[in-house]
C-alpha cells in the first residue's frame, strides 16, 4: 500500500501530472521509495477511481495534454489514517550479507572486487545526500515541514554512512583473511569452525 500513499504525499505537496510525478520520484521520494512510470500512472488511475484524487480542469484542453492531479478530502483522510497507523519494522534482507555467509563455506573468490564496487556506490550516494543537505537545508531553514523532510534525508545519510563504514571494515577483514577464507573439505571456513546448523553467529547488523 505504500506507493499510493507516496503519491498522495507528493500530490499534497504539489499538484502534478504523471510525468511530473515520475520526475519528482527520481530526484526525491525515489531515494527511499522507487516506482516506475507505468506503476505511477496505474496508481493514479486507481486513486482517481476510488475518489482520492481528481484531475484538475484545464482552461484550454488540448490533445495530448498531460493531466494534473490534486488530492481530494478523502485522499487526505486516507493519508492521515495510514500515517497514524502502527506498522512493524521490516526484517533486514540484504544479498551481500547472504553472499558473505555463503562465502564462509564455498570461498571468497570474486567477492572482494564486488565489495569494493559496493563501497564506491555507497560513497557516491552519501556524497549526493550530503550535497542535497547543504543545498536544501541551510542553517535557519527549520520550519516544521523542513525539519521533517530533513529527518528523512538524515536517515539516508546515516544509512549510507553505516554501509561505507561497514564495507570499509569488511575490506580490511578480507586483507587479513587470505587463504584462511578458503573452505575446508568438510565445507566449513577454517577461521569460522564448523558451519552452524541453527544460523547462530551471523546475525546481520540492525
FENHUWO-V94428 format. One record per residue. N is the residue number from 0. NEAR is the number of other ideal C-beta (glycine too) atoms within 8 Angstrom. D_CENTER is the distance of its C-alpha to the mean C-alpha in Angstrom with 1 decimal. Layout:
# FENHUWO-V94428
n: [N:N]
near: [NEAR:NEAR]
d_center: [D_CENTER:D_CENTER]
This chain:
# FENHUWO-V94428
n: [0:1:2:3:4:5:6:7:8:9:10:11:12:13:14:15:16:17:18:19:20:21:22:23:24:25:26:27:28:29:30:31:32:33:34:35:36:37:38:39:40:41:42:43:44:45:46:47:48:49:50:51:52:53:54:55:56:57:58:59:60:61:62:63:64:65:66:67:68:69:70:71:72:73:74:75:76:77:78:79:80:81:82:83:84:85:86:87:88:89:90:91:92:93:94:95:96:97:98:99:100:101:102:103:104:105:106:107:108:109:110:111:112:113:114:115:116:117:118:119:120:121:122:123:124:125:126:127:128:129:130:131:132:133:134:135:136:137:138:139:140:141:142:143:144:145:146:147:148:149:150:151:152:153:154:155:156:157:158:159:160:161:162:163:164:165:166:167:168:169:170:171:172:173:174:175:176:177:178:179:180:181:182:183:184:185:186:187:188:189:190:191:192:193:194:195:196:197:198:199:200:201:202:203:204:205]
near: [5:6:11:11:12:12:13:16:10:13:15:9:5:6:8:11:9:13:8:10:14:11:8:12:15:7:6:7:10:10:6:7:9:5:11:6:8:6:9:15:9:8:12:13:8:9:14:12:6:7:7:12:13:7:8:9:4:8:3:4:4:6:3:4:7:8:9:10:16:9:12:10:5:9:15:11:8:11:13:8:8:9:7:5:6:3:4:4:4:5:4:8:5:7:6:9:10:8:9:10:8:8:11:11:9:5:7:10:4:6:11:9:7:9:13:9:8:11:12:8:8:12:9:8:10:12:8:8:13:9:8:9:12:8:7:9:10:7:3:4:8:5:6:5:6:10:9:8:10:10:8:9:13:9:9:12:12:8:8:12:9:9:10:12:8:9:12:9:8:10:12:8:8:12:6:6:10:5:5:8:12:8:11:8:4:5:7:12:12:9:7:8:5:5:9:8:4:4:6:6:6:9:5:7:6:3]
d_center: [15.8:12.5:12.7:16.3:15.5:12.9:15.8:18.3:16.6:16.6:20.1:21.4:20.3:22.1:23.8:22.7:23.4:21.1:21.1:20.4:17.4:16.0:16.6:15.0:11.8:11.9:12.5:11.0:9.1:7.5:5.5:3.4:5.6:7.3:11.0:14.1:17.3:19.1:16.7:16.9:20.7:21.1:19.5:21.6:24.7:24.0:23.3:26.5:28.5:27.6:28.8:25.6:25.7:28.5:29.1:30.8:34.4:35.2:38.3:39.0:37.7:37.3:36.6:33.1:32.0:28.4:28.3:26.5:25.4:25.6:24.8:27.9:28.8:27.8:24.3:24.1:25.6:23.1:20.2:22.2:22.8:19.2:18.2:21.1:20.8:20.1:17.2:16.9:13.9:12.6:14.2:12.4:12.5:12.3:14.6:15.7:17.0:18.8:20.2:21.6:23.2:24.7:25.9:28.0:30.2:30.2:29.9:27.4:28.7:26.1:23.3:24.0:23.5:20.0:19.2:20.4:18.4:15.1:16.4:17.2:13.8:12.2:15.3:14.9:11.3:12.8:15.8:14.2:12.6:16.1:17.8:16.0:17.0:20.5:20.9:19.6:20.5:23.9:26.2:27.7:25.0:24.5:25.0:23.3:20.8:20.1:19.7:17.1:15.0:15.6:14.5:11.0:11.1:12.8:10.0:8.0:11.5:12.5:9.7:10.5:14.1:14.1:13.0:15.6:18.2:17.7:17.9:20.9:22.5:22.0:23.7:26.5:27.0:27.3:30.0:32.1:31.6:33.6:35.7:34.9:31.6:33.7:34.1:37.6:39.7:38.7:35.0:34.0:32.8:35.8:33.8:32.2:35.2:35.4:32.3:31.4:31.9:30.0:26.7:27.8:27.0:23.5:21.3:17.8:16.8:15.3]
